[in-house]
Amino acid sequence: MSKLTPILASGLLTCSFIVIAQVPPKHYQSFTGFSGLVNTPSAEVLEVGEIDLGYNNQLDYRGTTFADGYNYIFSAGLWQGLEVSGQIAANTMHDNMFRTRALGDSQVRDLSFNAKYQIPFIPEDWFDLAIGGKDIGGAANHYESYFAVASKDWLDFRFSTGISTSKSEIGMMDGVFAGVEWQPLEWFALQLEHDAEAVNAAARVTVPKAWLFDLGTLTLTSRFYSNTDHSDEDTYYGINFSMPLSEQSQRDYQAIKPAPDNADVVAHLSEQGAQPGKPREVANSEPVKVASKAQSNESSSAQEVNISELNTEIRALKQALVADGFENVQVGMNREPVIVVKFENPVFNRNDLDAIGVVLGRVAQYISDDSASYTVQLSKHDIPLLSLSGQVSSYRQFIAEGTSPGVVIRQGMMDVPGGVAWIGDGAVNSPYFKPRLTLGPALSSTYATELGVYDFSLALRADLEIPLWRGAGVNITAQTVVADTENFEAGDIFEARRERNGLERAVFYQTLDLPFGLYNQTQVGFFREYYDYTGIINETAWMSPSGRHKLYNTYGFFDYQDYNEDRDYHVMGYQYHWVEQDISFHLSGGEFWQRDKGMKVETKFWFGDSYVSVYAYDTDVRVAGLSFSIPLTPRKDMAVSEYGQVKGNQAWRHGVGTRIGEDTNALVYKKAYTPETSVSLDRTYFNQGRLSGSYVYANLARLREAYLTYK
C-alpha cells in the first residue's frame, strides 16, 4: 500500500467533521525535544510554569538513520519566552553497552540539554521568532544543532519556517526547513513538515484536561508518513503529558499593585532609634468637637463599650488562630487601639506566606473597629522573623475588593506598641517537646549510562524533629530501602551510591538571632556520608532589610568514627531574589565535601512552591544540569497535637547533570556538595529563601487567596 494512502484517508476523515475550530493550534512537543512539529521546531514555546513529560520511539541513531528506540523528554517553560528540555535517547533500556561493544553491536545512550528562546518585542500581529540549540555544551555532542525559526498563526493553521545547522550525516535540520500545522478540532491536529532532509506527516489526538481530573493534558502522536530513505520503520508514535508545575504561581493570581517596599526606610529609622509612624487615621473618622460634660460622659461610655467589644473580639480571634493550628499564639491590644498578634506556623509548611495571609485575614474578620490598627509577628521557635503592620479597615477592604492594603513590613522583631494588655496567661499552644515527623523519598539515580537508561535506589526517609527551647531542638533522620535496580544492589557497580537502611542523621541544633540581620545555627551530632562521622556544622547568614539579598558562610568539621582521620569544608555564598519575576540567583564557592575547590552557580525559577533550576559548577570537574523541587505534602498540613504531627516533605529536590567541555561524560558523584540535614536556616527559618518584605509585597494576591481558601 502506498504511503500516501494514510494521508488521503486522514484528510478525508478530518474534512468530514462538521464542527471546525477557529482557534490557533496548540503547541506540541516534537520528537526531537522542542515544542514544534515532528522533527522541526516552531517559534512557539511552553507557557511559563508549564512542564511536559514525553516519550516517543523514533530514535535518531547518531545522525545516520532512524530506528525503533527510546526517547524520554522533560521540558519546562522557565521564563517568558524561555523553554528548556532534557532528553535521553537510547536503543535499549538495560543492555550493558560494554558487553554489546565487545560483541560488535554498537548502541547509543545519550543525555542532551536543549533550549529555545522566543524573541520579544515583535508585534503580536506580525509573527513569532525563536532561536535555539540542541545538545548544548555537553560531552560527546552527537545531536548538536542550532536554529532560528519564525511562525505565523492564521485561523486554525500555523506556518513555520527556519534555517538550521547540525551534525546529522543524513542532513536532518541542516539547512532550510518548513512546516504547517492544522487543528480543525480542539482535540485533533495534523502536521506536515520538511526537515531539510525529508517530508514527514503526523497526527495528534489530545485527551481533554477535564477527563484527567484537571491535572493536565495527555497527547497521543503518530508520525504516520515520511519519505526518508534512512528509516527502519514506516510509523513512529509518541505520548506526552503536560501540566502546570504549581497552582500557586505568582502569575496565576489577579494582579494587585504592590504597596511601596519601605523595609529599607524602616530599617534606617530603627538604626537611628526612631519608630515608624502610627498607622494613618481612617478617612471618614469623626472630627474633634468641643463637647459638654454630658457629651463627654456619653463618649466615655461609648469608648468603654468599644473596649468591651474589642476584648470579646480579640478573645475570639485568639481562639480562631489556635483552631487554625498555629502555635505560640499571643493576642493583645492597647487603648489606641492597636491589635498585636504573635504566632508560629507549623501547618502551612509549603510557604509561610499562606500562614500570614490567614492570620491577617482573621484579624480583619474578627476586629470590627475601623479605627483599629494591627501588628502581626511571625516567629519560629521564638526566633522573630517578620512583622507586618497596617490598618484593619484597609486590610478588610483588600479582602473584600482586592485593592492594595497599606502594609508595613520589616525583617526580624516588631516594635511592640506601648500599653499592650495580653489576653489570657500568655502564649497558647507551645511548640516545644512535640515531635514532628516528616516522610518522603530518598532517591539516588543515574541516567543514560552504559549500564542502563535509568538505574535507581529508592528509600523511604523519616525526619523526626523535636523543638526543645528557643531556637533549639533535636533532629533524627532514618530510612529504609524500598527498591534497588540491579546495578544498585550490594556488590554491584553502583553500590557506593545506593541508599542504605538505618540512621542517617542524629543532631542537636541551636539557632540564634543576632543584631544587624544576622542569624547563626550550629548543628552537632552523628552524620552518615557513606562512612560514619561525628560532626559539627555552623552556618551564619545575613539578610538585607528588604530580604532580596542574603550572604552566608557555612563551615563543617567531621571526625571519622572508625578511623583516626577528619575532614572539613568551608563554603561562602550569596543569594539575590528577584521577587517581581520570582527568580532567585545563587552563587557559592570554597572547598566542598569531596575536597574539590571551586564555584557553583544556580538560577531557580519559582512557580508557587515549586521551582525548576539551571545550575553549573566548576571544581575539579565541570558540570551543568537541571533540577526541580516540588512539595510532597498538602498546602495545609495537619495541626500539631500533643502527640505530634505527621507531614510530607515540603521541598523534595531531584536533578540530573552532565559534564561539559570534555570529550567524555564519566559520572560525577557529590561534587560541589555539602552535607545537610532537614533543619537549616534556609529551610526552617527563611521559607526557602523567600521570607522577606519584598516577597510579600510581590505576592499580595496570594495573601488574600489563602485566607479566602481556608477561612
C-alpha positions in Angstrom: 0.0 0.0 0.0 1.3 3.4 -0.9 2.4 5.7 2.0 0.1 8.4 0.6 -3.0 6.4 1.4 -3.0 7.2 5.1 -2.6 10.9 4.4 -5.5 10.9 2.0 -7.7 8.9 4.3 -6.9 11.1 7.3 -7.6 14.2 5.2 -10.9 13.0 4.0 -11.9 11.9 7.6 -11.0 15.3 9.0 -12.8 17.2 6.3 -16.0 15.2 7.1 -16.3 16.8 10.5 -19.0 19.5 10.7 -17.6 21.5 13.6 -14.4 23.3 12.6 -12.1 25.0 15.1 -11.3 28.7 14.6 -8.5 28.9 17.2 -4.7 28.8 16.7 -3.2 25.4 17.0 -1.8 24.3 20.4 1.9 23.9 20.9 3.0 20.3 20.9 6.3 18.6 21.8 8.3 17.4 18.8 10.1 14.1 18.7 13.4 15.9 19.0 12.9 17.8 22.3 11.3 21.1 21.3 7.8 22.4 21.0 7.1 22.1 17.3 6.1 19.5 14.7 7.8 16.1 14.2 11.5 16.8 13.7 11.4 20.5 13.4 10.7 23.3 15.9 8.2 26.1 15.7 8.6 29.5 17.2 6.1 28.7 19.9 7.3 27.9 23.5 5.8 26.4 26.6 3.8 28.7 28.8 5.7 29.9 31.9 5.4 27.3 34.6 4.2 24.5 32.3 6.1 21.2 32.2 5.9 18.4 29.6 6.9 14.8 30.0 7.2 12.9 26.8 8.1 9.6 25.2 8.5 8.6 21.6 10.1 5.6 19.8 11.7 7.5 16.9 15.4 7.1 17.7 17.9 9.3 15.7 20.9 6.9 15.7 23.8 9.5 15.8 22.5 11.3 12.7 22.8 8.3 10.4 19.4 6.6 10.5 16.1 6.3 12.3 15.3 3.2 14.3 12.8 1.9 16.9 14.2 3.0 20.2 13.5 5.2 23.3 13.3 8.9 23.7 12.5 10.4 27.1 12.0 14.2 27.2 11.4 16.6 30.0 10.5 20.2 29.0 9.7 23.2 31.1 8.7 26.9 30.4 11.1 28.7 32.8 10.5 32.3 31.9 8.6 34.4 29.5 9.8 33.0 26.1 12.3 30.6 27.5 11.9 26.8 27.1 14.5 24.2 28.2 14.4 20.5 28.0 16.5 17.4 28.7 16.4 14.3 26.5 17.6 10.7 26.9 18.0 8.8 23.6 18.7 5.0 23.7 18.5 1.9 21.6 17.7 -0.3 24.6 16.8 0.2 28.2 19.0 -2.3 30.1 21.7 -3.7 27.8 25.3 -3.5 29.1 26.9 -1.4 26.4 30.4 -2.6 27.4 29.3 -6.1 26.6 27.5 -5.2 23.4 30.5 -3.2 22.1 32.7 -6.3 22.7 30.3 -8.3 20.7 30.3 -5.7 17.8 26.9 -4.3 18.5 27.2 -0.5 18.6 24.4 1.2 20.6 23.6 4.8 21.6 22.6 6.0 25.0 22.8 9.8 25.2 21.8 12.6 27.6 21.4 16.0 26.0 20.3 19.5 27.1 18.2 21.8 24.8 17.0 25.3 24.9 14.8 27.6 22.9 14.1 31.4 23.3 11.3 33.3 21.7 12.5 36.8 20.7 10.4 39.5 22.5 9.3 43.0 21.2 7.9 41.7 17.9 4.3 42.9 17.4 1.8 40.1 18.1 0.1 40.5 14.7 3.3 40.0 12.8 4.9 36.7 13.6 6.8 34.8 16.3 10.6 34.4 16.1 12.7 32.0 18.1 16.3 30.8 18.3 17.6 27.6 20.0 20.0 24.8 20.2 20.1 21.1 20.9 22.7 19.0 22.8 24.3 22.2 24.1 27.6 22.2 26.0 27.8 18.5 27.0 30.5 15.9 26.2 30.1 13.7 23.1 27.6 16.0 21.3 26.2 13.7 18.8 23.0 15.7 18.3 24.4 19.2 18.4 22.3 21.6 16.3 21.3 25.3 16.2 18.4 27.0 14.5 16.3 30.1 14.0 12.6 29.7 13.2 9.6 32.0 12.5 5.9 31.1 12.9 2.7 32.7 12.0 -0.8 31.7 13.0 -3.7 32.1 10.6 -7.2 30.9 11.6 -6.6 27.3 12.7 -3.3 27.0 10.8 0.3 27.6 11.9 3.0 28.1 9.3 6.7 27.8 10.4 10.0 28.1 8.5 13.6 28.5 9.5 17.2 27.6 9.0 19.5 25.4 11.0 22.8 23.7 11.1 23.5 20.3 12.6 25.9 17.3 12.8 23.4 15.0 11.2 25.1 12.9 8.5 21.8 12.5 6.6 21.1 16.2 6.6 18.1 16.5 9.0 17.9 20.0 10.4 20.9 21.0 8.3 19.6 23.7 6.0 16.2 25.3 5.4 13.1 23.6 7.0 9.4 24.4 7.0 6.1 23.0 8.3 2.4 23.6 8.6 0.1 22.6 11.5 -3.7 22.4 11.1 -6.0 22.0 14.1 -9.6 21.6 12.8 -10.8 20.4 16.2 -9.9 21.2 19.8 -8.6 17.6 20.3 -7.2 16.8 16.8 -4.3 18.2 14.7 -2.4 17.4 11.6 1.2 18.3 10.9 3.2 18.3 7.7 6.9 19.4 7.6 10.1 19.3 5.6 13.1 18.8 8.0 15.8 19.7 5.4 16.1 16.0 4.6 12.6 14.5 4.2 8.9 15.2 4.3 7.1 14.0 7.4 3.4 13.9 8.4 1.9 13.3 11.9 -1.5 13.3 13.6 -2.1 14.5 17.2 -5.0 13.5 19.4 -5.4 15.3 22.8 -7.3 14.0 25.8 -9.1 16.9 27.4 -7.8 18.1 30.8 -11.3 17.7 32.3 -11.1 14.0 31.6 -7.9 13.7 33.7 -9.3 15.4 36.9 -7.9 18.8 35.7 -4.4 17.6 36.4 -3.0 18.1 32.9 -3.3 17.3 29.2 -2.5 14.0 27.5 -1.4 14.0 23.8 -1.1 10.9 21.6 1.0 11.3 18.4 1.6 9.2 15.3 4.2 10.0 12.7 2.4 8.0 10.0 4.4 9.2 6.9 7.9 10.0 5.9 9.7 9.8 2.5 13.1 9.5 4.1 15.4 6.7 2.9 17.1 6.4 6.3 14.4 4.8 8.5 13.9 1.2 9.6 10.2 1.8 10.3 7.3 3.5 8.4 5.5 4.7 11.6 6.5 6.0 14.9 4.4 7.1 17.9 4.7 9.3 21.0 2.8 10.2 24.1 3.1 13.4 26.2 1.6 14.7 29.4 1.7 18.4 30.1 0.7 20.3 33.3 1.3 23.4 35.3 4.1 23.0 37.8 2.1 24.8 40.5 -1.4 26.2 41.0 0.0 28.9 43.4 2.3 30.5 40.8 2.6 34.3 41.1 1.4 34.6 37.6 -1.9 32.7 38.3 -3.2 35.4 40.6 -5.0 38.6 39.7 -2.5 41.4 39.6 -2.6 43.7 42.6 -0.4 46.8 42.6 2.1 46.2 45.4 2.4 48.6 48.3 5.7 50.5 48.4 8.6 48.4 49.6 9.7 50.6 52.6 11.6 47.9 54.5 14.9 49.8 53.9 13.3 53.0 55.2 12.0 51.3 58.4 15.5 49.7 59.0 17.1 53.1 58.6 14.8 54.7 61.1 15.4 51.9 63.5 19.1 52.3 63.3 18.6 56.0 64.3 16.4 55.0 67.2 13.2 56.3 65.6 10.0 54.4 65.5 7.7 54.0 62.4 4.8 56.4 62.4 1.5 55.4 63.7 -1.0 53.9 61.1 -2.9 56.6 59.3 -6.3 57.6 60.6 -9.2 56.4 58.5 -10.5 59.0 56.1 -14.1 59.1 57.5 -13.2 59.5 61.2 -15.3 62.0 63.0 -13.9 65.5 63.6 -12.9 66.5 67.1 -15.6 68.6 68.8 -15.8 70.8 71.9 -18.3 68.8 73.9 -20.3 69.4 77.0 -19.8 67.3 80.2 -22.9 65.2 79.2 -21.5 64.6 75.7 -18.1 63.7 77.3 -19.8 61.1 79.6 -21.6 59.6 76.6 -18.3 59.4 74.7 -16.6 57.8 77.7 -19.4 55.3 77.9 -19.2 54.5 74.2 -15.5 54.1 74.5 -15.9 51.6 77.3 -18.4 49.7 75.2 -15.9 49.6 72.3 -13.2 48.3 74.6 -15.6 45.7 75.9 -16.4 44.7 72.3 -12.7 44.6 71.4 -12.0 42.3 74.4 -14.6 39.9 73.1 -13.4 40.1 69.6 -9.7 39.5 70.3 -10.6 36.6 72.6 -12.5 35.1 69.6 -9.5 36.0 67.3 -7.1 34.1 69.6 -9.4 31.0 69.7 -9.7 31.1 65.9 -5.9 31.2 65.4 -5.4 28.3 67.8 -8.1 26.3 65.9 -6.3 27.1 62.7 -3.3 25.1 64.1 -0.9 28.0 64.9 1.5 27.8 67.8 2.8 30.2 70.4 -0.3 32.3 69.8 -0.5 35.6 71.7 -3.1 38.3 71.1 -3.3 41.7 72.9 -4.3 45.3 72.4 -3.8 48.8 73.8 -6.3 51.7 74.0 -5.4 53.3 70.6 -6.4 50.6 69.7 -3.6 48.5 68.2 -4.2 44.8 67.9 -1.0 42.8 68.4 -0.7 39.1 67.3 2.3 36.8 67.7 2.3 33.4 66.2 4.3 30.5 64.7 3.4 28.5 61.7 3.6 24.7 61.8 0.7 23.9 59.4 1.4 25.9 56.1 4.8 24.3 55.7 5.0 24.8 51.9 5.0 28.6 52.3 4.8 30.9 55.3 3.0 33.4 53.0 -0.2 31.3 53.4 0.0 31.5 57.2 0.5 35.2 57.1 -2.5 35.6 54.8 -4.7 33.5 57.1 -3.7 35.4 60.2 -4.2 38.9 58.7 -7.5 37.7 57.2 -8.6 36.6 60.7 -7.7 40.0 62.1 -9.8 41.7 59.5 -12.6 39.2 60.1 -12.8 39.4 63.9 -11.9 43.1 64.6 -14.8 45.4 63.7 -13.4 48.7 64.9 -12.5 50.7 61.7 -10.1 52.9 63.6 -8.0 49.9 64.9 -4.6 49.1 63.5 -2.6 45.8 63.8 0.8 44.5 64.2 1.5 40.8 63.5 4.7 39.0 64.3 5.7 35.7 62.7 8.3 33.7 64.6 9.8 30.2 64.6 10.8 28.6 67.9 10.6 32.1 69.4 13.0 33.5 66.8 11.3 36.6 65.4 11.3 36.5 61.6 8.9 39.0 60.0 6.4 41.6 61.3 3.6 43.3 59.4 1.6 46.4 60.4 -1.3 48.3 59.0 -4.9 49.5 59.3 -7.6 46.9 59.9 -10.1 48.7 57.7 -7.6 48.9 54.8 -6.9 45.1 55.0 -10.6 44.4 55.2 -11.2 46.3 52.0 -8.3 44.4 50.5 -10.1 41.1 51.3 -13.4 42.3 50.0 -12.3 44.2 46.9 -8.7 43.2 46.1 -7.4 46.8 46.5 -3.9 47.1 47.7 -3.5 47.2 51.5 -1.2 49.6 53.3 1.1 47.1 54.9 4.5 48.0 56.5 6.8 45.0 56.7 10.1 44.6 58.4 12.6 41.8 59.0 13.0 40.4 62.5 11.4 41.7 65.7 8.4 44.1 65.5 8.2 47.3 67.5 5.7 46.4 70.2 3.3 49.3 70.9 3.2 50.7 74.5 0.5 49.7 76.9 -0.4 46.3 75.4 -2.6 44.1 77.5 -2.3 40.4 76.5 -5.3 38.2 76.6 -5.0 35.1 78.8 -2.0 33.8 80.7 0.4 34.2 77.8 1.3 32.2 74.7 -1.1 29.3 73.9 -0.2 26.1 72.1 3.6 25.8 72.9 5.7 24.2 70.1 8.2 22.6 72.4 8.6 18.9 73.1 6.1 18.0 70.4 7.5 15.6 67.8 7.1 16.4 64.1 7.6 13.5 61.7 8.3 14.2 58.0 8.0 11.4 55.5 9.4 11.5 52.0 11.5 9.7 49.4 15.3 9.5 49.3 16.5 8.8 45.7 19.9 8.1 44.2 19.9 7.5 40.5 21.9 7.5 37.3 20.7 8.4 33.7 21.8 7.2 30.3 24.9 5.3 31.4 26.5 2.3 29.6 24.7 0.1 32.1 21.1 1.3 31.6 18.8 4.2 30.7 17.8 4.6 34.3 19.1 3.0 37.5 18.0 4.0 41.0 18.0 3.3 44.7 14.8 4.4 46.5 14.3 4.6 50.2 11.6 5.9 52.5 13.1 8.6 54.7 11.7 9.7 58.1 12.8 13.0 59.7 11.9 13.5 63.3 12.2 17.0 64.8 11.6 17.9 68.4 11.9 21.6 69.4 13.2 21.9 72.9 13.6 25.6 73.7 14.2 28.9 72.0 15.8 28.2 68.6 16.9 24.7 69.8 15.9 21.1 69.1 16.9 17.7 68.0 16.7 16.2 64.5 16.9 12.5 63.8 16.8 11.0 60.3 16.5 7.4 59.4 15.4 5.5 56.3 14.5 2.1 54.9 15.3 1.0 51.4 12.2 0.3 49.3 13.7 -0.7 45.9 17.0 -1.0 44.1 17.7 -1.7 40.4 20.2 -4.5 39.8 23.1 -2.1 39.3 22.5 -0.5 42.7 22.3 -3.8 44.6 25.0 -4.8 47.2 28.2 -5.9 45.4 27.3 -4.3 42.1 28.7 -1.3 40.2 26.7 1.5 42.0 26.8 0.0 45.5 28.7 3.1 46.8 25.8 5.3 45.6 22.9 3.2 46.9 20.6 4.3 49.7 21.2 2.4 52.9 19.0 1.3 55.8 19.3 2.8 59.2 20.2 6.0 60.9 21.4 8.9 58.6 21.5 11.9 61.0 21.1 12.5 64.7 21.9 16.1 65.7 21.2 18.8 68.2 20.8 22.3 66.8 20.8 25.8 68.3 19.7 28.8 66.3 20.4 32.4 67.3 19.1 35.7 66.0 21.8 38.3 66.2 21.9 42.1 65.7 22.0 43.7 62.3 20.0 41.0 60.5 22.4 38.2 61.3 21.3 34.6 62.1 23.5 31.7 63.3 22.8 28.0 63.5 25.0 25.2 64.9 24.4 21.5 64.5 26.3 18.8 66.4 25.9 15.1 66.2 26.1 12.0 64.1 26.3 12.1 60.3 26.4 9.2 57.8 28.1 10.1 54.5 28.9 6.5 53.4 31.2 6.4 56.5 30.1 7.3 60.0 31.1 10.7 61.4 30.8 12.8 64.4 30.4 16.3 63.0 29.6 20.0 63.6 28.0 22.3 61.0 27.9 26.1 61.6 26.1 28.5 59.4 25.9 32.2 59.6 23.6 34.2 57.4 22.8 37.9 56.8 19.5 39.1 55.3 19.2 42.6 53.9 16.3 44.7 55.3 14.2 44.1 52.2 15.1 40.4 52.1 16.3 40.5 48.5 20.0 39.8 49.4 21.4 37.1 51.5 25.1 36.4 52.4 26.0 33.2 54.2 29.0 31.3 55.5 29.0 27.6 56.2 31.7 25.6 57.9 31.7 21.9 58.7 34.1 19.7 60.6 33.7 15.9 60.6 35.7 13.2 62.5 35.6 9.6 61.3 34.2 7.3 64.0 36.2 4.3 62.8 39.4 5.9 61.6 41.9 8.4 63.0 41.1 10.9 60.3 38.9 14.0 59.9 37.7 16.2 57.1 36.1 19.7 56.8 34.6 22.0 54.3 34.1 25.8 54.1 31.7 27.4 51.6 30.5 31.1 51.3 27.6 32.2 49.2 25.3 34.9 48.0 21.7 34.9 47.0 19.6 37.5 45.2 15.8 37.1 45.0 14.2 38.9 42.0 10.8 38.9 43.6 9.0 40.6 40.7 9.8 37.6 38.5 10.0 35.0 41.3 13.6 34.1 40.2 16.5 33.6 42.7 20.2 33.7 41.8 22.7 31.7 43.8 26.5 31.9 43.8 28.7 29.9 46.2 32.3 28.9 46.4 35.0 27.4 48.5 36.2 23.9 49.5 33.4 21.3 49.3 32.8 17.9 50.9 35.0 15.9 48.4 37.8 18.4 48.9 37.1 19.8 45.5 37.5 23.6 45.3 35.7 26.0 43.0 32.4 27.8 42.3 28.8 26.9 41.8 26.1 29.0 40.2 22.3 28.3 40.1 19.2 30.0 39.0 15.9 29.0 40.4 12.7 29.7 38.5 9.9 29.6 41.1 6.3 28.6 40.3 4.4 28.9 43.6 6.1 26.5 45.9 7.9 24.5 43.2 10.9 25.5 41.1 13.0 24.4 38.2 16.6 25.3 38.4 19.6 25.5 36.0 22.9 25.0 37.6 26.6 24.6 36.8 29.8 24.2 38.8 33.5 24.2 38.2 35.6 22.4 40.8 37.8 19.6 39.7 35.2 18.8 37.0 32.8 21.0 35.1 29.1 20.0 35.2 25.8 21.6 34.1 22.4 20.3 34.8 18.7 20.8 35.6 16.9 20.1 38.9 13.4 20.6 40.3 11.9 20.9 43.7 8.2 20.0 44.4 6.2 19.9 47.7 5.1 16.3 48.6 2.7 17.5 51.3 -0.7 19.3 51.2 -0.8 23.0 51.2 -2.0 22.9 54.7 -0.8 20.0 56.9 -2.4 18.5 60.0 -2.2 20.6 63.2 0.4 19.6 65.8 -1.4 17.7 68.6 0.0 16.8 72.0 1.3 13.6 70.3 2.9 15.4 67.4 2.5 15.8 63.7 2.9 13.7 60.6 3.5 15.5 57.3 5.2 15.2 53.9 8.4 16.7 52.6 7.6 20.3 51.7 10.5 20.7 49.3 11.7 17.5 47.7 14.5 18.1 45.2 15.9 15.9 42.4 18.2 16.7 39.5 20.4 15.5 36.7 23.7 16.8 35.5 26.2 16.1 32.7 29.9 17.1 32.2 30.6 20.0 29.9 33.6 21.0 27.9 35.0 17.4 27.8 35.2 14.7 25.2 33.9 12.0 27.6 30.9 12.0 30.0 32.1 10.0 33.0 29.7 10.0 36.0 30.2 12.6 38.7 29.2 12.0 42.3 28.8 14.5 45.1 31.0 17.2 43.7 30.2 20.8 44.8 28.3 19.1 47.6 28.0 19.8 51.3 26.2 17.6 53.9 23.0 19.0 55.3 20.0 18.0 57.5 16.3 18.7 57.2 16.8 21.6 59.6 18.6 24.6 58.3 18.4 28.4 58.3 17.1 28.5 54.7 14.6 25.6 55.0 13.4 26.0 58.6 13.6 29.8 59.2 13.8 31.6 55.8 11.0 29.9 53.9 13.5 28.5 51.4 15.0 32.0 51.0 11.6 33.7 50.4 10.7 35.1 53.8 11.0 38.9 53.2 9.0 42.0 52.9 9.8 42.2 49.2 8.4 38.8 48.6 5.2 39.6 50.5 4.7 42.8 48.5 5.1 40.9 45.3 2.6 38.2 46.3 -0.2 40.2 47.9 -2.8 38.4 45.9 -1.8 35.1 47.5 -2.3 36.5 51.0 -5.9 37.2 50.0 -6.4 33.9 48.3 -5.0 31.9 51.2 -7.5 33.5 53.6 -10.5 33.1 51.3 -9.5 29.4 50.8 -9.0 28.5 54.4 -11.3 30.9 56.3 
